[in-house]
Amino acid sequence: MKKTVITYWSGSGNTETMAKSVAKGVSENGGEAVLKSVDSASVDLVREADALAFGCPAMGDEVLEEGEMEPFIASLHSADLQGKKLGLFGSYDWGDGQWMRNWVERMKGLGAVVDGNGIIAQLDPNQEALALCYELGKRLAESTG
Ligand SMILES: Cc1cc2nc3c(=O)[nH]c(=O)nc-3n(C[C@H](O)[C@H](O)[C@H](O)COP(=O)(O)O)c2cc1C
């Protein structure tokens, strides 16, 4: 079974809820979902994954969370991501999604095949946002054949 590794940071649980829907979309559509909070993630896990999803809310001033998620993302190189299907997702509040637009471009710059424009949800994700997360998981599972 092909493995999709889902790595996320979530302070108040909103992005974690999204991550769980992505994982459900993977595991209910023929894939193996490995769900990891970023504090227990590793670059090796990224390397051995068939597909990837990363989740992080908008923090600071439209940036990734700086204590754990930013260092993790900064530790990835194009050799780890080149040609690999990657879904991005996260929660926000008062902004307009700039952190996600920046993140999508950054990951494309490292050679990842980013799914769409990333999935963003304001605060606690509603059913529509969770359905998008589930569909992302399904696409990731299917993309790995
Ligand atoms: C320190 C801090 C900085 C934040 N910065 C932003 C921001 O720049 N833009 C924005 O839209 N929301 C910002 N937010 C709101 C969070 O993105 C929002 O509360 C989100 O739902 C948190 O997701 P989580 O429950 O997964 O931690 C910030 C929240 C905190 C606590």
PDBQT file of the ligand as one rigid body, heavy atoms in Angstrom, charges set to zero:
ROOT
HETATM    1  C1  LIG A 201       0.331  34.228  17.442  1.00  0.00    +0.000 C 
HETATM    2  C2  LIG A 201      -0.746  34.147  16.407  1.00  0.00    +0.000 A 
HETATM    3  C3  LIG A 201      -0.527  34.734  15.166  1.00  0.00    +0.000 A 
HETATM    4  C4  LIG A 201      -1.514  34.681  14.172  1.00  0.00    +0.000 A 
HETATM    5  N1  LIG A 201      -1.291  35.301  12.947  1.00  0.00    +0.000 NA
HETATM    6  C5  LIG A 201      -2.269  35.242  11.999  1.00  0.00    +0.000 A 
HETATM    7  C6  LIG A 201      -2.078  35.878  10.728  1.00  0.00    +0.000 A 
HETATM    8  O1  LIG A 201      -1.035  36.465  10.437  1.00  0.00    +0.000 OA
HETATM    9  N2  LIG A 201      -3.092  35.820   9.823  1.00  0.00    +0.000 N 
HETATM   10  C7  LIG A 201      -4.283  35.180  10.087  1.00  0.00    +0.000 A 
HETATM   11  O2  LIG A 201      -5.147  35.140   9.214  1.00  0.00    +0.000 OA
HETATM   12  N3  LIG A 201      -4.479  34.554  11.279  1.00  0.00    +0.000 NA
HETATM   13  C8  LIG A 201      -3.513  34.575  12.228  1.00  0.00    +0.000 A 
HETATM   14  N4  LIG A 201      -3.710  33.944  13.429  1.00  0.00    +0.000 N 
HETATM   15  C9  LIG A 201      -4.950  33.198  13.652  1.00  0.00    +0.000 C 
HETATM   16  C10 LIG A 201      -4.746  31.686  13.491  1.00  0.00    +0.000 C 
HETATM   17  O3  LIG A 201      -4.258  31.372  12.199  1.00  0.00    +0.000 OA
HETATM   18  C11 LIG A 201      -6.072  30.970  13.720  1.00  0.00    +0.000 C 
HETATM   19  O4  LIG A 201      -6.463  31.174  15.085  1.00  0.00    +0.000 OA
HETATM   20  C12 LIG A 201      -6.048  29.497  13.396  1.00  0.00    +0.000 C 
HETATM   21  O5  LIG A 201      -7.363  28.992  13.462  1.00  0.00    +0.000 OA
HETATM   22  C13 LIG A 201      -5.163  28.684  14.360  1.00  0.00    +0.000 C 
HETATM   23  O6  LIG A 201      -5.138  27.353  13.905  1.00  0.00    +0.000 OA
HETATM   24  P1  LIG A 201      -4.821  26.126  14.885  1.00  0.00    +0.000 P 
HETATM   25  O7  LIG A 201      -6.075  25.910  15.729  1.00  0.00    +0.000 OA
HETATM   26  O8  LIG A 201      -4.546  24.977  13.988  1.00  0.00    +0.000 OA
HETATM   27  O9  LIG A 201      -3.649  26.528  15.721  1.00  0.00    +0.000 OA
HETATM   28  C14 LIG A 201      -2.728  33.991  14.428  1.00  0.00    +0.000 A 
HETATM   29  C15 LIG A 201      -2.925  33.379  15.688  1.00  0.00    +0.000 A 
HETATM   30  C16 LIG A 201      -1.959  33.458  16.653  1.00  0.00    +0.000 A 
HETATM   31  C17 LIG A 201      -2.190  32.778  17.993  1.00  0.00    +0.000 C 
ENDROOT
TORSDOF 0
